[in-house]
Amino acid sequence: MKIYCLCGRIVDLDRASAEMKFRLRKGAECAICRNSRISREIDEIETCFNGSAAESD
């Protein structure tokens, strides 16, 4: 099953994965968008636990 990512790239998912994502109300992501989202989430978690650079100055 081919689905468009929000950025416009085509994501190739099997039907079971696509149905599960839709049931969980999650959008299909291409590898680039997924990696960017994970990177942002890691940065947010690190900021939460380590504090931001502005707090340490």
Secondary structure, DSSP 8 states (H G I E B T S, - for coil): -EEE-TTS-EEE--HHHHHHHHHTT-----HHHHHHHHHHHHHHHHHHHH--HHHH-
